[in-house]
Amino acid sequence: MRSALFAVFAVAVGVGILLARAVPERLEKPLNIAAPTPLVVAPGTNLRALNRSLAQSGVTPDAQSLYWYARFEGRADRIKAGEYVLSPGMSTEDLLDMLVRGEVVQHAFTVIEGWTARELRAALAADPRFNHDTTELSADELVQSLGIAAGHIEGQFLPETYFFTAGTGESALLARAHKALEAALNDAWENRAEGLPLESPYEALIMASIIEKETGQASERPTISGVFARRLHIGMRLQTDPTVIYGIGPSFDGDIRRRDLTTDTPYNTYTRHGLPPTPIALAGRAAIDAAVNPEEGEALFFVSRGDGSHVFSATLAEHEAAVRKYQLKQ
């Protein structure tokens, strides 16, 4: 009996010595990866099955090294599901480290300045990398689920590039974008200029959304903000086309007509004084900063040159001359 046990022990020691010599060499040897290769680890995947799959595809040298090394390290049950990229030169040890740390692929999604909430939701719905968990929600239901205090969805997401992993819910990204918007807006409001014709951060957001839609050149944002601020100060209507277009809604065909300017809606700033009831688009940081820091001056009017820039005028006569030169000529 003792002889048998000794023999088994001797064999085990011998195998251990062989493994001690062979495994490090296999672990450090580069895997068979010629170019960046995607690897998707589904939730619930065990390492033994993953190792077998990688061996069958020729990536790892055998169906055991990765698994037994992970078992020896006590990390076999710590791999994380997700989307990975295998890189040329990676070793088995590098692969295990990546799987345990969860170094999954980060995708980028950019929220564009000037988008409406409807356009943002359409872009999310068309992106197959997301879990479309808000598709069936109405705008009001989405507002409630995200806890948007304003009670209206428009303008409530900050235009930026957000990074996410495949399968992230639309709701998660929208929650991040809304939180970023609140932080940017509150910070801008804390650093606002004195004497603004705005009563709250929400009014600043409404103003910022109008500036965003009116601005063709970034440098003109504070100047346009100054025009609108002066108009509000003297009780002059804003008379800005983007608010009228927003009030028309999805039926707008691209051409704004005289009847559109005279048909009253809550967003028609030709027929109503003051700001519209809600933002009309997603405003970026620069537009928000411009809304609370308008440029000083005397201009009360501006007209497009047709190249994205504007001519600013202090009097109606100057403005009408600019209209004749740049608009009627066209």
Backbone bond lengths (Angstrom), bond angles and torsions (degrees), N, CA, C in turn:
res aa  C-N    CA-C-N  psi(-1)  N-CA   C-N-CA  omega(-1)  CA-C   N-CA-C  phi
1 M - - - 1.460 - - 1.513 110.39 -
2 R 1.343 114.93 -45.73 1.447 119.17 179.22 1.518 111.11 -63.96
3 S 1.321 115.28 -38.53 1.460 119.76 -179.92 1.525 110.21 -63.74
4 A 1.317 116.04 -40.30 1.466 120.27 -179.62 1.524 110.60 -65.35
5 L 1.343 115.62 -43.68 1.470 119.44 179.74 1.519 110.60 -64.02
6 F 1.341 115.30 -40.03 1.458 118.73 179.20 1.524 111.02 -63.52
7 A 1.328 115.55 -39.62 1.458 119.89 179.94 1.523 110.94 -63.81
8 V 1.356 115.68 -43.12 1.472 119.67 179.07 1.521 110.06 -63.08
9 F 1.340 115.58 -42.39 1.457 120.31 -179.80 1.529 110.63 -62.46
10 A 1.327 114.99 -41.42 1.464 119.48 -179.39 1.517 111.20 -64.09
11 V 1.328 115.54 -40.62 1.465 119.37 178.35 1.521 110.61 -64.11
12 A 1.351 115.64 -43.27 1.456 119.96 -179.58 1.519 111.12 -61.59
13 V 1.339 115.02 -42.32 1.459 118.61 178.63 1.524 110.64 -63.18
14 G 1.316 114.98 -41.57 1.455 119.19 -179.85 1.516 111.57 -62.85
15 V 1.329 115.89 -44.64 1.470 119.94 177.99 1.517 110.39 -62.10
16 G 1.343 115.57 -41.75 1.458 120.03 179.60 1.508 111.56 -60.40
17 I 1.365 115.90 -41.44 1.466 119.95 179.30 1.526 110.10 -63.87
18 L 1.348 114.94 -43.89 1.467 118.86 179.36 1.531 111.18 -61.81
19 L 1.358 115.59 -43.46 1.465 119.25 179.14 1.520 111.06 -64.98
20 A 1.340 115.77 -39.96 1.459 119.66 -179.42 1.512 111.38 -60.47
21 R 1.346 114.77 -31.69 1.459 118.63 179.58 1.528 112.21 -84.65
22 A 1.329 115.31 -37.23 1.462 119.44 -172.95 1.526 112.81 -83.97
23 V 1.350 117.24 -41.00 1.459 119.75 -173.54 1.522 113.05 -61.84
24 P 1.353 119.79 -48.21 1.465 118.09 179.51 1.533 112.88 -55.45
25 E 1.341 115.55 -38.68 1.463 119.00 179.39 1.526 110.92 -63.20
26 R 1.335 116.51 -41.73 1.461 120.17 178.69 1.529 111.27 -68.95
27 L 1.331 115.78 -37.34 1.469 119.49 -178.02 1.520 111.80 -66.40
28 E 1.307 116.94 -37.18 1.458 121.31 -175.98 1.526 112.67 -86.17
29 K 1.316 117.01 -14.99 1.458 120.21 -178.73 1.528 110.01 -71.79
30 P 1.349 118.99 133.38 1.468 121.09 179.37 1.525 111.16 -58.25
31 L 1.318 115.47 139.78 1.454 120.60 176.15 1.519 110.14 -71.64
32 N 1.306 115.31 165.46 1.463 120.62 -177.73 1.539 109.21 -84.33
33 I 1.335 114.35 78.20 1.465 120.74 -179.17 1.524 107.95 -128.65
34 A 1.319 117.17 111.08 1.460 121.15 -176.47 1.524 112.38 -87.77
35 A 1.332 117.04 -26.20 1.461 121.84 -177.86 1.526 107.60 -150.06
36 P 1.334 118.11 160.76 1.471 119.82 177.34 1.523 111.28 -50.36
37 T 1.325 115.31 125.19 1.463 121.10 -172.97 1.523 110.83 -125.90
38 P 1.344 117.49 125.63 1.471 119.14 179.61 1.521 111.67 -69.93
39 L 1.306 116.29 145.34 1.455 123.03 175.60 1.523 108.18 -138.15
40 V 1.310 116.89 119.94 1.459 121.50 178.90 1.524 108.57 -106.92
41 V 1.318 115.40 120.99 1.462 121.66 176.58 1.526 107.23 -104.01
42 A 1.310 115.57 107.90 1.467 119.83 -177.62 1.520 110.52 -72.58
43 P 1.331 116.96 151.22 1.467 119.39 176.27 1.525 110.85 -55.55
44 G 1.318 117.18 135.04 1.455 121.85 179.34 1.514 114.36 89.26
45 T 1.337 118.13 -3.21 1.459 120.83 179.45 1.531 109.99 -67.83
46 N 1.327 117.17 131.39 1.464 119.20 176.45 1.521 109.65 -95.36
47 L 1.318 115.00 156.28 1.459 120.29 -172.37 1.522 112.41 -67.29
48 R 1.308 117.78 -32.76 1.469 119.70 179.94 1.539 109.72 -62.99
49 A 1.327 116.17 -45.19 1.465 119.92 179.09 1.521 110.86 -66.21
50 L 1.318 117.06 -38.59 1.464 120.73 179.19 1.518 110.43 -64.81
51 N 1.344 116.56 -44.30 1.458 120.89 178.44 1.535 111.06 -60.37
52 R 1.328 115.60 -41.38 1.458 120.14 178.95 1.529 111.00 -63.47
53 S 1.326 116.66 -41.83 1.465 121.08 179.56 1.526 111.21 -65.03
54 L 1.323 116.63 -42.32 1.462 120.72 178.98 1.523 111.35 -65.29
55 A 1.334 116.39 -36.79 1.463 120.21 178.68 1.523 110.68 -67.53
56 Q 1.334 116.35 -40.21 1.469 120.38 179.48 1.520 111.79 -64.79
57 S 1.323 116.50 -32.08 1.468 119.83 178.77 1.519 112.11 -85.59
58 G 1.322 116.72 -2.45 1.454 120.86 175.41 1.513 114.67 86.68
59 V 1.310 118.07 7.78 1.465 120.94 -177.92 1.526 110.51 -75.81
60 T 1.339 116.95 -51.06 1.457 120.81 178.82 1.537 109.57 -96.42
61 P 1.334 117.10 154.48 1.463 120.08 -175.80 1.520 114.10 -68.82
62 D 1.339 117.72 -24.50 1.461 120.34 179.75 1.528 108.49 -157.34
63 A 1.306 116.09 177.03 1.460 121.46 -175.03 1.522 112.95 -92.61
64 Q 1.340 118.13 12.04 1.457 120.08 -173.45 1.525 114.97 -126.98
65 S 1.320 118.15 -33.04 1.470 120.36 -170.01 1.517 113.02 -55.34
66 L 1.327 116.49 -49.85 1.454 120.26 -177.73 1.526 110.69 -62.00
67 Y 1.334 115.11 -45.03 1.463 119.62 -177.21 1.522 111.40 -63.01
68 W 1.354 117.02 -50.88 1.461 119.32 -176.06 1.523 112.37 -69.31
69 Y 1.319 116.56 -32.71 1.471 118.94 175.76 1.525 109.91 -64.87
70 A 1.332 116.92 -42.47 1.463 120.55 178.82 1.523 110.86 -64.86
71 R 1.339 117.04 -38.96 1.462 120.29 177.42 1.534 109.98 -63.24
72 F 1.333 116.03 -44.05 1.467 120.65 -179.94 1.534 110.71 -61.70
73 E 1.336 116.26 -37.12 1.464 121.68 -179.09 1.529 112.21 -81.60
74 G 1.337 117.14 -9.37 1.463 120.30 -177.32 1.513 113.19 73.81
75 R 1.335 116.63 26.94 1.474 120.34 -176.73 1.520 112.86 -120.40
76 A 1.314 117.65 9.96 1.465 120.23 -176.06 1.523 112.43 -62.69
77 D 1.319 117.42 -28.92 1.467 121.31 -177.54 1.528 112.01 -99.81
78 R 1.333 116.80 14.30 1.468 119.29 -174.83 1.520 113.50 -113.49
79 I 1.330 117.25 6.93 1.462 118.11 178.97 1.526 108.86 -70.90
80 K 1.319 115.66 148.46 1.457 121.43 -175.51 1.525 111.19 -111.59
81 A 1.310 115.13 138.33 1.463 120.41 178.21 1.519 109.88 -68.34
82 G 1.314 115.24 155.67 1.461 119.53 177.40 1.508 112.05 148.96
83 E 1.324 114.68 -172.02 1.463 122.33 -178.67 1.521 108.35 -106.25
84 Y 1.338 116.16 123.29 1.459 121.90 -177.50 1.529 110.16 -121.02
85 V 1.333 114.74 167.25 1.455 120.84 172.38 1.525 107.98 -127.60
86 L 1.339 116.05 121.68 1.456 121.45 176.54 1.522 108.52 -85.70
87 S 1.324 116.31 132.13 1.463 120.84 -175.33 1.520 111.36 -110.78
88 P 1.335 117.55 146.87 1.465 120.45 175.78 1.527 110.71 -56.16
89 G 1.310 116.19 138.31 1.455 120.84 179.69 1.514 113.69 94.90
90 M 1.322 117.91 -9.69 1.459 120.29 178.67 1.520 110.82 -67.24
91 S 1.338 115.21 143.99 1.460 120.78 174.59 1.527 108.89 -103.66
92 T 1.327 115.70 172.88 1.462 119.99 175.97 1.518 110.54 -59.52
93 E 1.314 116.73 -39.38 1.464 120.95 178.91 1.525 110.75 -64.27
94 D 1.343 116.71 -42.67 1.470 120.88 177.26 1.525 110.73 -60.50
95 L 1.326 116.06 -41.86 1.462 121.09 -179.07 1.523 110.73 -62.16
96 L 1.330 116.96 -46.05 1.456 119.68 -179.82 1.527 110.73 -63.79
97 D 1.321 116.99 -42.22 1.462 120.13 178.44 1.531 110.82 -58.45
98 M 1.321 116.62 -42.64 1.460 121.27 -179.18 1.526 111.26 -64.61
99 L 1.337 116.66 -42.37 1.462 120.99 -178.67 1.522 111.65 -68.50
100 V 1.321 117.27 -36.61 1.466 120.77 -178.81 1.528 110.84 -74.45
101 R 1.335 116.43 -38.33 1.465 119.42 179.08 1.524 112.15 -75.48
102 G 1.335 116.46 -16.56 1.458 119.13 -179.30 1.514 112.70 71.69
103 E 1.327 116.77 40.78 1.466 120.88 -179.10 1.526 110.25 -79.42
104 V 1.321 113.80 67.92 1.465 119.96 -176.13 1.520 110.74 -77.95
105 V 1.331 115.34 163.11 1.463 121.80 179.84 1.525 109.68 -66.73
106 Q 1.317 116.49 133.77 1.455 122.54 175.49 1.530 108.94 -101.97
107 H 1.316 116.04 119.24 1.460 121.34 177.03 1.526 109.69 -93.56
108 A 1.313 116.44 158.37 1.468 121.44 -179.97 1.523 110.14 -114.28
109 F 1.314 115.20 138.42 1.466 121.42 173.94 1.525 107.10 -133.95
110 T 1.332 116.38 124.52 1.456 120.98 -176.61 1.522 111.21 -104.94
111 V 1.315 115.36 123.85 1.462 122.17 173.29 1.531 106.56 -88.85
112 I 1.316 117.14 123.38 1.463 122.87 -171.11 1.524 111.52 -91.05
113 E 1.358 115.95 135.97 1.461 120.10 173.57 1.522 110.00 -58.90
114 G 1.315 115.47 135.89 1.450 120.20 177.36 1.514 114.80 91.67
115 W 1.337 117.26 -11.85 1.458 119.07 173.12 1.529 109.57 -61.56
116 T 1.311 116.29 149.60 1.458 119.88 166.80 1.528 107.71 -87.23
117 A 1.318 115.93 166.84 1.465 119.55 177.10 1.521 110.37 -61.50
118 R 1.320 116.65 -33.84 1.462 120.25 178.92 1.530 110.68 -65.08
119 E 1.326 117.23 -40.72 1.464 120.79 178.48 1.525 111.03 -67.74
120 L 1.317 116.89 -37.88 1.468 120.26 177.05 1.520 110.69 -62.65
121 R 1.309 117.30 -45.67 1.467 120.61 -179.19 1.533 111.10 -65.01
122 A 1.328 116.54 -35.82 1.466 119.91 178.26 1.527 110.49 -66.59
123 A 1.333 117.16 -39.65 1.470 120.78 179.06 1.526 110.61 -65.14
124 L 1.317 117.48 -40.51 1.466 120.88 177.37 1.527 110.93 -64.69
125 A 1.330 116.05 -43.54 1.470 120.22 -177.92 1.522 111.50 -64.84
126 A 1.346 116.94 -27.96 1.461 120.65 -178.30 1.527 112.86 -86.68
127 D 1.315 117.41 -4.98 1.471 121.65 -176.54 1.531 109.18 -96.60
128 P 1.338 118.20 112.11 1.471 120.66 -175.36 1.520 114.09 -71.22
129 R 1.315 118.28 -7.19 1.462 120.37 -178.60 1.527 112.18 -78.45
130 F 1.338 116.82 -14.10 1.460 120.58 -177.83 1.521 112.12 -95.43
131 N 1.316 114.68 154.41 1.454 121.40 165.22 1.527 106.31 -84.68
132 H 1.325 117.26 114.60 1.463 121.41 -171.69 1.534 110.73 -82.95
133 D 1.336 114.26 72.89 1.463 119.58 -174.77 1.528 113.55 -91.59
134 T 1.355 117.61 3.29 1.472 119.34 177.91 1.522 111.78 -117.64
135 T 1.326 116.96 1.92 1.463 120.64 -173.88 1.523 112.59 -57.20
136 E 1.310 116.33 -39.59 1.458 120.57 -175.86 1.523 113.20 -85.80
137 L 1.324 117.79 -2.89 1.456 120.47 -178.12 1.526 111.12 -86.81
138 S 1.317 116.61 138.65 1.461 120.46 172.51 1.528 108.18 -74.37
139 A 1.322 116.55 169.48 1.464 119.93 178.58 1.523 110.74 -59.78
140 D 1.324 116.90 -42.93 1.462 120.40 -179.96 1.525 111.67 -65.54
141 E 1.325 117.09 -38.83 1.461 120.37 178.17 1.518 111.05 -66.33
142 L 1.333 116.17 -37.48 1.460 120.15 178.52 1.527 110.37 -66.99
143 V 1.316 116.92 -42.09 1.460 121.11 176.55 1.525 110.54 -56.76
144 Q 1.317 116.01 -43.74 1.463 120.67 -179.24 1.528 111.31 -67.62
145 S 1.323 116.55 -43.14 1.470 119.68 -177.55 1.524 111.82 -67.05
146 L 1.330 117.31 -30.86 1.465 121.12 -179.71 1.524 112.36 -89.49
147 G 1.318 116.19 -7.67 1.465 119.46 179.49 1.513 113.37 68.58
148 I 1.324 117.29 37.25 1.467 121.47 -179.67 1.527 108.98 -76.18
149 A 1.317 116.16 113.25 1.458 121.42 -172.25 1.524 112.40 -65.72
150 A 1.332 117.71 -29.21 1.465 120.43 -176.84 1.518 112.12 -65.52
151 G 1.346 116.49 -22.58 1.464 119.84 179.43 1.509 114.17 80.15
152 H 1.327 117.57 4.13 1.469 122.06 179.30 1.515 107.98 -139.09
153 I 1.321 117.54 140.07 1.464 120.97 -171.22 1.524 114.28 -79.82
154 E 1.338 116.69 -25.36 1.471 118.57 -172.18 1.526 112.06 -64.81
155 G 1.349 115.06 134.80 1.452 121.14 175.38 1.514 115.55 78.53
156 Q 1.330 118.59 6.52 1.454 121.25 -169.59 1.528 115.04 -92.74
157 F 1.331 117.73 12.70 1.466 120.96 -177.91 1.526 108.86 -132.95
158 L 1.325 116.27 134.71 1.459 120.06 -175.32 1.522 111.36 -83.45
159 P 1.322 118.10 124.78 1.467 120.58 176.40 1.530 111.04 -66.86
160 E 1.300 115.52 115.35 1.465 123.33 177.41 1.522 107.50 -162.17
161 T 1.335 116.16 175.45 1.457 120.60 172.50 1.522 108.39 -95.77
162 Y 1.324 115.44 125.39 1.460 122.22 -178.55 1.526 109.49 -113.36
163 F 1.315 116.35 138.58 1.457 121.32 179.02 1.529 109.55 -103.29
164 F 1.323 115.72 140.91 1.460 120.51 -175.27 1.516 109.76 -153.27
165 T 1.308 116.80 164.50 1.460 121.75 176.45 1.525 109.48 -99.12
166 A 1.315 115.70 151.12 1.460 120.72 -179.31 1.523 110.10 -55.22
167 G 1.327 116.04 136.61 1.447 120.86 -179.91 1.516 113.92 92.78
168 T 1.347 116.96 -3.03 1.461 119.96 176.09 1.525 109.48 -62.62
169 G 1.303 117.09 140.34 1.453 120.73 178.88 1.518 112.10 -72.52
170 E 1.330 116.12 145.16 1.461 120.29 174.62 1.527 110.28 -55.86
171 S 1.316 115.92 -37.73 1.463 120.29 -178.48 1.524 111.57 -61.11
172 A 1.334 116.90 -36.09 1.463 120.56 -179.63 1.523 110.49 -67.14
173 L 1.329 116.84 -43.30 1.462 119.10 179.36 1.524 110.73 -67.60
174 L 1.330 117.87 -41.69 1.457 120.90 178.90 1.527 111.26 -63.30
175 A 1.317 116.77 -36.91 1.466 120.07 177.65 1.528 110.66 -63.69
176 R 1.336 116.55 -41.59 1.467 120.33 177.30 1.520 111.23 -63.89
177 A 1.332 116.40 -43.25 1.460 120.77 -178.31 1.529 111.00 -66.49
178 H 1.329 117.19 -35.67 1.465 120.20 178.21 1.530 110.54 -70.31
179 K 1.321 116.59 -41.81 1.465 120.07 178.04 1.527 110.41 -62.66
180 A 1.329 116.99 -39.79 1.467 120.89 178.23 1.524 110.67 -65.02
181 L 1.332 116.76 -38.35 1.464 121.47 177.99 1.520 110.32 -62.88
182 E 1.311 117.08 -46.84 1.463 120.53 -179.32 1.530 110.98 -60.50
183 A 1.332 116.53 -41.85 1.465 120.25 -179.54 1.522 110.94 -64.95
184 A 1.339 116.81 -45.73 1.467 121.03 -179.46 1.520 111.29 -64.50
185 L 1.323 116.70 -41.30 1.466 121.15 -178.17 1.524 110.93 -68.33
186 N 1.316 117.16 -44.52 1.465 120.17 179.81 1.523 111.56 -64.44
187 D 1.334 116.33 -39.12 1.463 120.21 178.78 1.524 110.06 -64.71
188 A 1.337 117.20 -43.68 1.466 120.57 179.58 1.530 110.64 -64.15
189 W 1.334 116.47 -40.67 1.467 120.20 -178.77 1.528 110.72 -64.80
190 E 1.316 116.97 -36.95 1.461 120.53 178.49 1.528 111.14 -65.31
191 N 1.316 117.03 -25.20 1.470 121.48 -176.80 1.535 111.59 -111.68
192 R 1.319 116.90 26.82 1.469 121.32 -177.44 1.521 111.59 -73.81
193 A 1.324 114.43 157.07 1.459 120.85 174.76 1.526 110.07 -71.36
194 E 1.321 115.92 158.76 1.458 120.30 178.36 1.528 110.50 -78.24
195 G 1.322 115.61 152.65 1.449 120.28 173.95 1.510 115.93 76.09
196 L 1.324 117.60 22.05 1.465 119.99 179.42 1.534 110.71 -68.48
197 P 1.332 117.38 146.33 1.467 120.19 175.01 1.530 110.88 -86.32
198 L 1.326 115.91 35.60 1.461 122.85 -177.97 1.520 108.44 -125.09
199 E 1.334 116.22 139.15 1.452 120.21 -172.75 1.529 114.18 -100.69
200 S 1.322 118.41 -12.51 1.460 120.00 -173.48 1.524 110.28 -159.33
201 P 1.345 116.69 164.63 1.467 119.13 174.29 1.525 112.03 -58.43
202 Y 1.325 117.50 -33.69 1.468 119.67 -179.80 1.524 110.87 -65.79
203 E 1.330 117.71 -40.27 1.460 119.69 176.28 1.527 110.18 -64.62
204 A 1.326 116.75 -35.36 1.466 119.78 176.22 1.521 110.56 -63.48
205 L 1.330 116.75 -37.08 1.463 120.40 178.44 1.524 110.66 -67.71
206 I 1.317 117.07 -39.72 1.461 120.28 176.76 1.529 109.91 -60.40
207 M 1.325 115.77 -47.84 1.467 120.01 178.43 1.528 110.92 -60.34
208 A 1.325 116.57 -43.31 1.468 120.57 -179.34 1.525 111.27 -60.41
209 S 1.333 116.75 -38.05 1.471 119.72 -179.10 1.525 110.94 -66.52
210 I 1.335 117.38 -35.59 1.466 120.43 177.39 1.526 109.86 -68.52
211 I 1.333 116.24 -43.99 1.465 120.54 177.77 1.523 110.38 -59.11
212 E 1.330 116.14 -41.48 1.466 120.70 -179.98 1.521 111.44 -59.29
213 K 1.326 117.13 -43.16 1.463 120.96 -177.38 1.521 112.32 -77.20
214 E 1.316 117.96 -23.24 1.469 121.00 -178.51 1.522 112.77 -88.74
215 T 1.315 117.17 -17.11 1.458 120.58 -170.43 1.525 112.47 -91.41
216 G 1.329 115.20 123.84 1.457 120.74 174.15 1.512 111.89 -100.11
217 Q 1.322 116.33 -25.81 1.453 121.72 177.50 1.524 108.69 -123.95
218 A 1.321 115.93 130.06 1.461 120.73 -173.61 1.522 112.62 -56.80
219 S 1.319 117.24 -36.22 1.461 120.71 -176.60 1.518 112.85 -65.46
220 E 1.341 117.72 -17.51 1.460 120.81 -176.56 1.527 113.16 -89.39
221 R 1.307 118.46 -4.43 1.468 119.44 -176.79 1.533 112.79 -56.90
222 P 1.340 119.14 -50.20 1.473 117.99 179.93 1.531 112.57 -63.70
223 T 1.343 117.43 -32.06 1.463 120.90 -179.70 1.518 110.62 -68.64
224 I 1.329 116.46 -44.36 1.465 121.12 177.20 1.526 109.89 -64.49
225 S 1.316 116.77 -39.15 1.459 120.58 176.54 1.518 110.62 -59.87
226 G 1.327 116.20 -40.25 1.462 120.46 178.84 1.515 112.32 -62.22
227 V 1.339 116.83 -40.79 1.464 121.06 178.45 1.529 109.48 -60.72
228 F 1.317 117.25 -49.29 1.461 120.52 -177.35 1.532 111.33 -66.56
229 A 1.331 117.47 -37.43 1.469 120.34 179.40 1.524 110.13 -63.85
230 R 1.331 117.02 -43.88 1.465 119.60 179.55 1.527 111.21 -64.86
231 R 1.329 117.15 -38.17 1.468 120.20 177.84 1.532 110.60 -62.19
232 L 1.314 117.00 -43.64 1.461 119.59 178.96 1.528 111.15 -64.64
233 H 1.331 116.41 -38.11 1.462 120.14 -179.44 1.523 112.02 -61.31
234 I 1.335 117.71 -38.12 1.466 120.33 -175.55 1.525 112.37 -97.86
235 G 1.327 117.00 4.80 1.458 120.59 178.04 1.513 114.01 77.75
236 M 1.315 117.15 22.56 1.455 122.58 179.61 1.530 109.14 -88.84
237 R 1.307 118.05 141.40 1.458 120.43 178.50 1.531 110.05 -65.08
238 L 1.329 115.22 146.84 1.468 120.04 -179.51 1.522 111.88 -68.22
239 Q 1.328 117.10 -37.33 1.472 122.59 176.95 1.537 111.80 49.42
240 T 1.309 114.88 59.83 1.461 120.05 -179.39 1.529 110.46 -118.13
241 D 1.320 115.92 127.45 1.465 121.50 -174.12 1.526 113.85 -60.19
242 P 1.348 120.53 -40.24 1.468 119.39 -176.99 1.529 113.97 -56.80
243 T 1.341 117.77 -32.24 1.461 118.25 178.68 1.525 110.26 -70.54
244 V 1.333 116.20 -37.52 1.462 120.44 178.01 1.522 110.27 -62.70
245 I 1.329 115.92 -44.53 1.469 121.50 179.92 1.527 110.05 -61.59
246 Y 1.331 116.78 -42.45 1.467 119.66 178.85 1.520 110.49 -62.37
247 G 1.326 116.25 -38.16 1.456 120.08 179.48 1.512 113.04 -67.15
248 I 1.334 116.90 -30.34 1.471 120.50 176.77 1.520 110.07 -67.12
249 G 1.324 116.27 -38.53 1.461 120.57 176.66 1.509 113.69 87.29
250 P 1.333 117.30 -159.86 1.470 122.09 -175.17 1.528 114.00 -60.45
251 S 1.318 118.19 -18.05 1.468 120.28 -178.94 1.528 112.92 -77.95
252 F 1.340 117.53 -6.40 1.465 120.07 179.63 1.529 109.73 -62.29
253 D 1.341 115.99 129.15 1.472 120.77 -173.61 1.520 114.27 -100.59
254 G 1.320 117.31 7.48 1.462 119.91 178.21 1.515 113.83 103.21
255 D 1.313 118.56 -14.86 1.465 122.92 179.09 1.518 109.46 -116.20
256 I 1.335 116.19 124.02 1.453 119.94 176.90 1.524 108.58 -95.65
257 R 1.316 116.32 127.22 1.459 122.11 -174.27 1.521 110.34 -111.24
258 R 1.353 115.60 165.65 1.454 119.96 -178.92 1.529 111.07 -58.32
259 R 1.326 116.70 -38.32 1.464 119.24 -179.51 1.536 111.29 -65.27
260 D 1.337 116.38 -28.01 1.463 119.27 176.62 1.531 110.66 -66.80
261 L 1.332 116.26 -34.84 1.452 120.80 -178.30 1.523 112.24 -74.60
262 T 1.324 115.81 -22.69 1.470 119.27 -178.09 1.524 113.38 -102.58
263 T 1.318 117.43 -9.77 1.467 120.60 178.02 1.525 108.98 -82.91
264 D 1.306 116.75 118.83 1.460 120.82 -173.58 1.528 112.06 -75.46
265 T 1.314 116.26 131.17 1.469 124.35 168.64 1.525 106.15 -140.30
266 P 1.323 118.43 165.99 1.474 119.77 177.87 1.531 112.73 -59.81
267 Y 1.332 117.57 -16.70 1.459 121.25 -177.30 1.533 112.87 -105.95
268 N 1.318 117.65 3.36 1.465 120.14 -178.73 1.526 109.44 -84.77
269 T 1.332 116.04 100.55 1.465 120.84 -178.14 1.522 112.18 -82.15
270 Y 1.345 116.66 5.01 1.464 120.33 169.62 1.531 110.25 -87.93
271 T 1.318 117.13 -27.62 1.468 120.95 -178.55 1.522 112.81 -103.88
272 R 1.343 116.71 -15.21 1.463 120.03 -177.30 1.529 111.27 -126.27
273 H 1.325 114.52 146.54 1.459 120.76 176.81 1.528 110.02 -83.27
274 G 1.321 114.92 159.59 1.452 121.10 174.19 1.517 113.63 77.44
275 L 1.319 114.50 -167.58 1.464 122.11 -178.64 1.521 110.92 -80.45
276 P 1.326 118.09 154.14 1.471 120.16 170.76 1.532 109.37 -67.36
277 P 1.319 117.87 167.75 1.473 120.28 -173.12 1.524 114.93 -70.24
278 T 1.331 118.10 -24.13 1.464 121.34 -178.27 1.523 108.65 -142.01
279 P 1.332 117.19 167.50 1.467 118.85 169.62 1.527 110.06 -58.40
280 I 1.326 116.21 161.23 1.465 120.74 179.27 1.523 111.64 -113.32
281 A 1.327 117.50 -1.52 1.464 121.00 -178.16 1.526 108.53 -170.70
282 L 1.325 115.55 177.63 1.461 121.55 175.75 1.523 109.09 -85.10
283 A 1.311 116.97 122.22 1.460 122.17 -178.79 1.521 110.64 -101.08
284 G 1.322 116.11 133.92 1.456 120.96 178.31 1.520 111.85 -82.46
285 R 1.325 115.42 176.81 1.463 120.79 -177.57 1.523 112.07 -58.34
286 A 1.342 116.99 -42.38 1.466 119.93 -177.22 1.518 111.42 -63.77
287 A 1.330 116.94 -39.96 1.463 120.37 178.87 1.525 110.73 -68.29
288 I 1.322 117.67 -38.56 1.462 121.11 178.00 1.527 110.28 -64.19
289 D 1.332 116.13 -44.20 1.463 119.76 178.53 1.526 110.83 -63.18
290 A 1.337 116.74 -38.65 1.469 120.04 179.06 1.521 111.14 -65.92
291 A 1.328 116.72 -37.11 1.467 120.64 -178.45 1.516 111.89 -62.05
292 V 1.320 117.99 -34.83 1.468 120.83 -177.15 1.522 112.13 -99.07
293 N 1.331 116.81 -0.93 1.460 121.35 177.19 1.530 109.69 -137.20
294 P 1.342 117.10 64.76 1.469 120.11 -177.42 1.526 111.62 -66.14
295 E 1.302 115.29 147.60 1.456 120.85 179.11 1.526 110.45 -74.51
296 E 1.307 116.11 136.53 1.455 119.79 177.80 1.524 109.90 -73.39
297 G 1.316 116.18 154.44 1.456 121.20 179.99 1.504 110.75 160.66
298 E 1.334 115.96 -165.92 1.459 121.45 -177.72 1.519 113.15 -120.43
299 A 1.324 117.49 -7.26 1.469 120.58 -175.24 1.519 111.12 -63.35
300 L 1.325 115.37 136.18 1.464 122.60 175.25 1.520 111.78 -120.87
301 F 1.320 116.63 -6.15 1.468 121.36 -176.21 1.523 109.15 -136.74
302 F 1.326 116.03 154.88 1.460 120.65 168.71 1.518 109.09 -153.40
303 V 1.323 114.65 150.73 1.458 121.06 -179.54 1.523 108.23 -139.64
304 S 1.311 116.00 144.74 1.464 120.89 -177.30 1.521 111.57 -73.44
305 R 1.328 114.78 139.62 1.464 120.39 173.68 1.525 110.98 -81.96
306 G 1.325 116.41 -12.71 1.453 120.23 -178.35 1.512 113.40 96.61
307 D 1.325 116.73 -1.88 1.466 120.55 -179.93 1.530 111.43 -117.56
308 G 1.334 116.36 13.14 1.450 120.60 -178.07 1.509 113.54 99.73
309 S 1.326 117.05 -17.26 1.466 121.04 178.24 1.522 109.88 -98.77
310 H 1.338 116.57 170.95 1.458 121.55 -176.69 1.521 111.40 -131.36
311 V 1.331 115.16 156.98 1.452 122.77 169.29 1.520 107.22 -102.21
312 F 1.322 117.53 126.28 1.454 122.55 -178.24 1.524 109.45 -104.75
313 S 1.322 115.92 136.46 1.468 121.32 -176.35 1.520 110.68 -132.30
314 A 1.346 114.80 147.88 1.461 120.10 179.18 1.519 111.97 -93.20
315 T 1.336 117.99 -22.85 1.456 121.00 -178.37 1.518 110.43 -122.29
316 L 1.327 114.76 158.89 1.453 119.97 179.02 1.521 110.92 -64.87
317 A 1.332 117.08 -36.83 1.466 120.54 -179.89 1.533 110.39 -62.26
318 E 1.336 116.55 -44.14 1.470 120.29 178.23 1.532 110.28 -63.37
319 H 1.308 115.28 -40.46 1.457 120.08 -179.47 1.528 111.39 -64.28
320 E 1.321 116.80 -44.53 1.464 120.41 -179.88 1.522 111.11 -63.82
321 A 1.335 117.33 -35.48 1.466 120.66 176.48 1.522 110.42 -65.05
322 A 1.344 116.70 -40.34 1.469 120.97 178.51 1.518 110.87 -66.74
323 V 1.340 116.84 -37.33 1.464 120.64 177.38 1.517 110.41 -62.95
324 R 1.340 116.36 -44.59 1.475 119.58 179.41 1.527 110.82 -61.87
325 K 1.324 115.91 -38.50 1.466 119.35 -176.50 1.518 113.11 -73.80
326 Y 1.353 116.85 -42.18 1.458 119.46 -171.18 1.520 114.76 -104.88
327 Q 1.325 117.43 -22.50 1.458 119.72 -176.96 1.532 112.37 -105.64
328 L 1.295 116.36 -52.46 1.474 118.40 -176.86 1.519 111.39 -67.18
329 K 1.333 115.85 -31.85 1.476 119.14 176.58 1.515 110.64 -62.35
330 Q 1.342 115.64 -34.99 1.461 119.43 -179.55 1.504 111.08 -73.06
